Amino acid sequence: MGNDAQAYLEKHKKVLFNTLLIQSKLYQHCAEVEHQARDMFDTLIEQMKEVEGVTEQLKDENQLEWVCHMQNIEARVREIVCEQLIYI
């Protein structure tokens, strides 16, 4: 997620970006969004792994299948997090 919030604000919410920048609150705002995004990302990953049966046993038995599932879950979760926390 990195600088997604800052880049999005700079490109799509210029007034808010400039206001936060002038008030020296841009870094704080982006850090808060980043913290929330990481927490949400980690929580959703674990929930989706459980629902979809992506276990350590699968990882031990079939690493390639496990990697494919994990990449799919991570991509979906990244999209959810961006839609709900960054692109608002």
C-alpha positions in Angstrom: 0.0 0.0 0.0 2.9 2.3 0.7 2.2 5.8 -0.6 -1.1 4.9 -2.2 -3.0 7.3 0.1 -0.7 10.2 -0.6 -0.6 9.6 -4.4 -4.3 9.3 -4.5 -4.8 12.5 -2.5 -2.3 14.4 -4.6 -4.0 13.3 -7.9 -7.7 13.2 -7.0 -8.2 15.2 -3.8 -5.9 18.2 -4.5 -7.7 20.5 -2.0 -7.4 18.1 0.8 -3.8 17.2 -0.1 -2.8 20.9 -0.1 -4.7 21.6 3.1 -3.0 18.7 4.9 0.4 19.7 3.4 0.0 23.3 4.5 -1.1 22.3 8.0 1.8 19.9 8.3 -0.6 17.0 8.7 -0.1 15.1 5.5 2.5 12.7 7.0 0.3 12.1 10.0 -2.8 11.5 7.9 -1.0 9.1 5.6 0.6 7.2 8.5 -2.9 6.7 10.1 -4.3 5.5 6.8 -1.3 3.2 6.3 -1.8 1.8 9.9 -5.5 1.2 9.3 -4.8 -0.4 5.9 -2.2 -2.8 7.3 -4.5 -3.9 10.1 -7.4 -4.4 7.7 -5.2 -6.2 5.2 -3.9 -8.6 7.8 -7.3 -9.3 9.3 -8.9 -9.9 5.9 -6.1 -12.2 4.8 -6.6 -14.4 7.8 -10.4 -14.4 7.4 -10.2 -15.3 3.7 -7.6 -18.0 4.3 -9.9 -19.6 6.8 -13.0 -19.4 4.7 -11.3 -20.7 1.6 -9.4 -23.5 3.4 -5.9 -22.2 2.6 -4.0 -23.9 5.5 -0.4 -24.6 6.5 -1.2 -28.2 5.6 -2.0 -27.2 2.1 1.3 -25.3 2.0 3.2 -28.4 3.1 1.4 -30.7 0.7 1.2 -28.5 -2.4 3.2 -25.3 -2.3 2.3 -24.2 -5.8 -1.4 -24.4 -5.1 -0.9 -22.6 -1.8 1.0 -19.8 -3.5 -1.7 -19.4 -6.2 -4.4 -19.2 -3.6 -2.4 -16.7 -1.5 -1.7 -14.4 -4.4 -5.3 -14.4 -5.4 -6.4 -13.6 -1.8 -3.8 -10.9 -1.5 -4.9 -9.2 -4.7 -8.6 -9.2 -3.7 -7.8 -7.9 -0.2 -5.6 -5.2 -1.6 -8.4 -4.1 -3.8 -10.9 -4.1 -0.9 -8.6 -2.1 1.4 -7.9 0.5 -1.3 -11.6 0.9 -2.1 -12.6 1.2 1.6 -9.7 3.2 3.1 -7.8 5.0 0.4 -10.1 5.8 -2.5 -12.8 7.4 -0.4 
